[in-house]
């Protein structure tokens, strides 16, 4: 298979996954999560039920796809930070970069509001954040190699970052007068851990 063909196929897969996610969010917002079905999502995205199953195991995963994308992007941004940058500064800068220019996506706002109303989705989101926490720990640990209690500090830093990100988004949704990057930067400054002894 030639590289252009492989690239086209991958782009089509990405487009199909995104179309399923967008259909799931739209239908959940319009009709409620309890009335949302895999069949309805597939129909709205103009694909078969089998195609849906090739991309997502259930409707919840389809709804939360943008969270997975954001988490992957956050990990990528942290990984690109300078190796000599202190861990909290690296993670904070990556988090602010993550939300820059992505603050007025109505689908994402609708999804966050939906998540706040449905405990089943919140439980799944917690599982995604646990994966993100493990990924952040792997990225942060080398920056803490000589610090006391490095493994514990890495876990605490990762958990603190993710909690701060979640709280800042919730604060912004409740009071969107201040841009999300500014709310997040302030929250990160307030949550910054003390330097190790």
N, C-alpha and C positions, 0 to 999 in steps of 0.2 A: 504494500500500500504506500502510495506517495505521501510525502509530508503535507502538501496542500489538502489532499483528501482527508487525511487524519485530522488536520486542523479544522476543516469544515464540519466533519462529523462531531468533533468536540464542541464546536460552537453551537451546533444544533442541539446537542444534549444540554448544554448550559441554558439555551433559550427555552427548551421544553421544561426543564426543571423550574426556571423562573416563572414561566407561564402557569404551571401548576401551583406554585406558591402564591402568585398573585390572585389566581382564581379562588384558592382556598381562603385567603384573607378577605377578599371581597365578599364571598358568599357567607363567611362566618359573621362579618360585620352586618350584612344585609339581613340574614335569616337567623343568626344565633348559632352558637357552637353545637347545641344539642340537635339541631335540624340539619347540620352539615354532614354530607355523606361523601364517600370516595367517588361514587358514581356521579354525583353532581359536580364535583371538582373536575373529574375527567371530561364530562360533557362541556363544562364551561371553557376548558382549555382545548377542546376539540381533539381529544385523544381517547384511546380505549382504556378500559379499567385495567387491562393487563399492562399497558404502557405506564399508567400511574404506578402500578406495583413495581415496575422496573426502576422507578425513581425514589419512591417513598414507601415505607412499610405501613403507614397509616396516615390519617388526616392530620394528626397532631404534628407529625414530623414535617408534613407539607406546610403547615401554618408557621412552624418555627424555623423554616429554612433560612430566612434572612439573619436570624440570630447566629446560626452556624457560620454563615458567610462573614458576619461581623467578627465573630470570635477568631476565625482563621485569619482575617485581616489584622486584627489586633496582635496576634502572635507573630505574624509576618513583620509588622511595624516594630515590635519590640526587638525582634531578631536583627533588624537593620540598624538599630541604634549603635553608636560607637561603643566598642568593647570596654573602653576605660570609663564610661559614664556610670555613675552610681546607679544601683538598681531602681530605686524609687524614681529618680529623675528620668531614667530611660523608659520606665513603664508609664509615667505620667505624660511625658511628651508623646508617646505612642498613642495613649488614650485620647488626648486632645486632637492629635492628627486624625484619629479614627472618626471623630464626630464633626470635624471641619467640613463644611459644605454638604452635610447630610442631615441638616436639622429641620428641614421643612418637607420631608417626604410624608405625605398624608397616609400612605399605606402603612408605613412603619409606626406612625403615631396611632393609627387604628389598631394595629397589632398589639402595641404595648397596652393600650386601654383594654383590649380583649383579654390579654394575659392577666391583667389585674383582676378581672371579673371571674375567671375560671380556674379553680384550684388544680384541675387535672393538667392544664397547660403549664401552670406554675411549677408543678412537680417535675414535668419534663424539662422545663427551662433550668431548674436546679441541677438536673443531671448534666445538661449541656455546660453549665457553669463549672461543674466539678471537672469535666474534661478540660475546660479552659484553664482551670486552676493548675491541673497537672502540667499542661503545656507551658504555662508561665513559670512554674517552679523549675522546669528543665532549662528554660532560657535564663532565669535569674541566678540559678545556683553557681555558674562559673564566675559571676560578678561578686560572689560572696565567699569565694574559696578560702580566704584567710580570716573571715569574720567569725567571732565566737557564735556557737549554736547555729552555724550556717544552714543546715537543713530546715530547722524550725523557723528561722528568719525568712527563708525563701518561701515557705508555705504561708507564713503570716503576711508577707508582702503581697503575694499573689491574691490571697483572699481579701485583703484590705483594698487592693486596686479594684477587684471585681465588685465588691460591695459599694465602694465609692462611685463607681460608674453607674451601678443600678440606682443608687439613691439620687445621684445628680439627674439622671434621666427622669425619674419620678418627680423630682422637684420641678424640673423644667416643664413637664407635661401639666402639672398643676398650676404653674405660673410661668407661662412662656414669654413674658415681657423681656427677660434677659436671654440673649442667645445661648444655646446649649453649650458651646465651647467655653463661654465665660462662666457659666454655672459649674461646669465640670472642673475648670481650672481652679476656681475658688474651693470647691469640695476637695480636690486633691491637695491643695495647700493646707486645708484644715485637717486632713487625714494623714498628712505626712508623718511617718514614724520618726522617733528620736534616733539620733545616730547611735550605733552600737558603742558600748563602753570600751 
